[in-house]
C-alpha cells in the first residue's frame, strides 16, 4: 500500500489529525511573537521535557508506529513535511 497524502495517513492514524490541530494552534498563537522559532517547537529545544512535536510524530508514523501500514520511511516523510510546514509557514 503506497501512502501518498497526509489525509490518507490521518485516516489510518487519527492521532496525526490531533497533532496537526495542536501544531496549527501553537503556530497561530506564537508565530507573531518576535522570538518564535519553528525548529525549537518542533524539536523541543528550551522545553523542560526536551520533547517537541517531532517526538509525538514518531509515535504515529515511522518504524515505531503501532499501525504496520505506517511503519515506513515514506509515511514518516509525508507526515513530517506536512506537519513541520505548518510551523514554518
N, C-alpha and C positions, 0 to 999 in steps of 0.2 A: 504494500500500500504506500503510494507516494503522497506525502502531505505537502501541499504547496502554498497554503494560505493560513494566516493566523486564525481565521474564523473556523477552519476545519480542525485546527488544533484545539481551540477552545470548546468545540463540540465534544471532543474526546476527553478533555480535562477542563471542567468548569472552573477550577481554581485559577486558570490563566485569565479568565474574564474578571474574576475578583481582583487579581493582581493588576490587570490593566486599569481597572477603575481606581485602585489605590494610587497607582503611578500617575494617572491623569489628574486626580485630585491634588496630589502632592505638587505636581508641576504647576498646576494652575495657582495654587496658593503661594508657591515660593519663587516662581520664575521672575516676577517683578523685583524681587529683592536684589540689591547690588551684589551681594556675596553668594548668589545662587551658583552652585557648581553641580551640574548633572552627574559627573563622574563620582563625586563624593556620595551622592544619594544612591547611585547605582551600586557602588562597591562597599558602602557603609563606612567610608572614611569619616572620622570625627564622631562616630556614634559609640556609645558605651559597649554595645554588643559586637561591633565591627561587622555587622551583617546588614547589607543593603538589599535592594530589590533583586540583585543578581542571585543572592543566596536563595531567596524564595523561588525564583525562576527554576533553579536547578532541582528543586523538589518536584517540579511538574513535567519537565522535558529533559532529554538527555539520558545519559546512562543510568542515572539514579531514579528515573521516573517510575512510578508504580505501574503505569499503563505500558505494556510492552510495545504498543504501536508508536509510542513517543520516545522510546529508548534509542534514539539515533541522532546523529550529528545534524541532519537536515532539519528535523523538528526543532532542535535546540537553536540552530542558526535563524530560522524563521521567527521564532518567538523572541529571541534575543534582539534581533534587529528591529522588530516591530515595537517592542516594549521600551528599549533604550531610546528609540526615536521619539517616543512620547516625552521623554525628559529633555532631549537635546533640541527639539524644535520649538 
